[in-house]
């Protein structure tokens, strides 16, 4: 007996909204200072994450940057990436398998 995996359409709208709200890239992680964009002297912070609490979630006062609203949008983008990226990879793999 083979188990058939139900196909569920990935909702791209929340992923697109987070990507559009985040600062343009490319970004880089500086483990000493946080997440930045740009290069060398021209780099600017995207978001600093002060610490995570016991629940391992981002809270408003954990995130700061030059523009607080932008820093929060960037942090939400980074936080969701752990689930967004695997979902997008699975969708690409599903589409590739369908097209074979």
Buried (B, 14 or more C-beta within 10 A) or exposed (E): EEEEEEEEEEEEEEBEEBBEBBBEEEBEEEEEEBBBBBEEEEBEBBBBBEEEEEEEEBEEEBBBBEBEEBBBBBBBBBBBBEEBEEBBEEBEEBEEEEEE
